[in-house]
Amino acid sequence: MTTEFARDMVAALSARPHRISPKYFYDAEGSRLFDRICELPEYYPTRKELQILERHVGEMAALAGRGAEIVEFGAGSLRKVRLLLDAFEAPARYVPIDISGEHLRDAAAILRREYPGLEVRPVIADYTQGLQLPAMGEGRRIGFFPGSTIGNFTPEEALAFLGSAAELLRGGALLLGVDLVKDPQVLHAAYNDAEGVTAAFNLNLLARANRELGTNFQLRQFAHYAFYNAPLQRIEMHLISRVRQAIALAGEHFVLEEGETLHTENSYKFTMTGVRALAQRAGFRPGPVWTDADGLFGVHWLHAPARSEP
Ligand code: AVJ
């Protein structure tokens, strides 16, 4: 059986520059490593976003109104959505959308137990593709896309995603968490932590290929390389081949030259005005923005006009 991962790895090793989607980071081991990243002293986004949500969730609840339906793009950290569920007035429904059915079922079971009055309706789907949701109730539909996951999209993909979210959320809003442009040293440190957890997270892509695709990547022959590309306003993560080496996959051999890279992730950073302009182009009416005292992270309330509104 050839999986999507196998096909994409073959494509990545065939085409130059070599690149693969960061979605393949998140097998069980990768998800565990990502949770550790979120606890690192250098990796501020998770802590800052939680602080902002904690501090301002009352204002968010007032904007959402009674009986809202929370649609989360990617069933992420339960900690974040719990803040909303606890503060919103009688939330009617929680609709997490994720490609991993297993992760969704676990999250759904936990929340059903904790919130007996809440209807939990997981949707197994790729939220970057057009999707249909169960019919709405009385309350507003509030999208939730935290963690600056939107930073993994190219600007074109981000615009397309926001466009379909604006339609899906008509009459409601999107609560969007974005990592902000800042001192490049701070950005650099966040992706080059002293403990090497981000390096292990990056290298796990190759370890996962060895586990699932039967490749024989020698992890020691690759260097984690993450840097801030200021003109493009993004962190880039790469795995650099330390030597000339051949990789066997799907009956073929792929040569990686010494110094060649496999580009594994882009993590775009945003300005406040940049997010608002992008959201506006996608059909949202930008609302309040909340940030932390150091201006490291931003949480945006973006109104999704109903069909009748201008
Ligand atoms: C989950 C995509 C928001 O870009 O900061 C963390 C992933 N990669 N460290 C990010 C990540 C390396 C993270 N996102």
Boltz pocket constraint, residues with backbone or C-beta under 6 A from the ligand:
constraints:
  - pocket:
      binder: B
      contacts: [[A, 37], [A, 45], [A, 147], [A, 148], [A, 149], [A, 151], [A, 152], [A, 190], [A, 191], [A, 198], [A, 201], [A, 265], [A, 266], [A, 267]]
      max_distance: 6.0
